[in-house]
């Protein structure tokens, strides 16, 4: 029986703890939390909660990281890899911020279930069938770059998800992080800063529009469709050899030359265990950020920000949001994953891209990792 450890005690972790308890081939070793354990009696298997990463490592065969915190995850994963344990993540924030630094330092893979992992699985399927991807697509139901705190508190309470997570979903930061990760991990580009985000309720029409962007670039792109009517899943727009055209038409895929393959669901924590099984049976990495990423997520001011303002956490804040950019064209940008406990050094106007020189950053392994990644980009 394999022992599984978990880092995080949020929405994903809670569901995952309940799920693992139903898997007879696995047992929970410990659950790492930064919260006060005595106040977490409501958490399932609360007797396994610990504040000790060392205890978690000592008692685990594999660790699942789902804290949603790029800087914290970087520190934790570094120590886990030093102990030669494999790590399965549901943490796109970590990957786009520091993940590339760890590519050759141990086994880390994103899990199936969130959009990036689901796209990676779908990509494996269609590549095996001979398709040539043009668009790696996410589906977003709603977007408001500047939501109010009142509205976000309402939706956080209603959904049982943290305020910063709900805000990052709503203002677009989350989809930008996910699609930057997909671009790096699956070898794609972006059509433009901030992505295109085609508004279209018909997946075929929207997918074809995005495919035309990819054809102009002559390489696959990572992007999304904005629609409240489409399912909460992912899709890939691809081409195939013309000799297969008649067969594909018979299979109800249309006349081509573009074909849309969709996965109409992503069930987050319920699917993580599929990746755990893949890893423990000797399988390869499903998705990582690649050794030499091209895309990052910059920090954009949502409003005017005064000098001296302290931003506790950029992802999900009401001061800034994240937006995809090409690193080579924006080497001085402040990655949104590093925007944590930063002090603003000058007055910033709404819409400005924050640079590393605009903030006082706390020293962290994530910052060291980012600087190392940046030094290899030409």
Buried (B, 14 or more C-beta within 10 A) or exposed (E): EBBBBBBBBBBBBBBBBEBBEEBEEBBBBBBBBEEEBEEEEEBBBBEBBBEEBEBBBEBBBBBBBBBBBBBBBBBBBBBBBEBEBBBBBBBBBBBBBBBBBBBEEBBBBBBBBBBBBBBBBBBEEBBEEEBEBBBBBBBBEEBEEEBEEEEBEEBBEEEEBBBBBBBBBBBBBBBBBBBBBBBBBBBBBBBEBBBBBBEBEEBBEBBBBBBBBBBEBEEBBBBBBBBEEBBEBBBBBBBBEEEBBEEBEEEEBBEEBBBBBBBEEBBBBBBBBBBBBBBBEEEEBBBBBBBEBBBBBBBBBBEEBEEEBEBEBBBBBBBBBBBBBBBEEBEEBBBBBBBBBBBBBEEBEEEBBBBBEBBEBEEBBBBBBBEEBBEEBE
